[in-house]
Amino acid sequence: MASSNVKENKFSIGKFFKSVRSEVKKVTWPTRQDVWNYTLVVLAMCAFSAITIGILDTVFKFLFNLLA
């Protein structure tokens, strides 16, 4: 049976933002040095991936030209 108290299921924008604010306060934010280190890791991996794909592309291009 449904409850007669309908207000329990209503959405409250104020409650939502209070909840969001309390959750954001619980977050452990990275330090500036952590962000810098993570950025360098991402850039290094992008460079490594680009170089690897470029080398593979050149090798396959050479091999396909041998077949033609």
N, C-alpha and C positions, 0 to 999 in steps of 0.2 A: 504494500500500500504506500502511496505517496504521502510524504510529510506535508502538513498544512502550512509549514513555515517556508514560503517561497523565497524569501530574501537570502537564504543560505546559498542558493545557486546563482544569484545575480553577480554580474561582473562589476567590480569597482575599480575605476582607473586610478584612484588615489591609493588603494590597497596594493595595486599592481606596482606602482612606482615606489612605494615604501618597501615592498618586497625586493624589487630590483636593487634599490639603494643598499639594503642590508646585505644582499648577496655580493655586491661589488666591494663592500667593505671587507669581506672575508677573503678576497682574492689576494694572493701573494704576487705582487708585481715584480717583474725582473728588474735588476739594476741596469744602469746605463752600460756598464761593462759587459753584462750578460747579453744585452741586445746587440752590442757591437760584435761580440764573439759569434753569436748566432748568425748575424748578417754576413760575416766573413766566411763562415762555413757554407752558407747558402750560395754565396758568390763563387767560392771555390768549387763546389759541386756542379754548379751551372757551367763553369769553364771546363771542368773535367768531362762533363757530359757532351758539351759541344765539340771538344777535341776528339773524343772517342767516336762520336757520330761522324765527324768529318773524316777521320781515318778510315772507318768502315765504309763510308761512301766512296772514298777514293779507291780502296781495295776492290770493292764490288764493281765499280765502274771499269777498273782495269781488267778484272776477270771477265766481265760481259763483253768488253771490246775484243778479248782474245777469242771468244766464241763467234763473234760476228764476221 
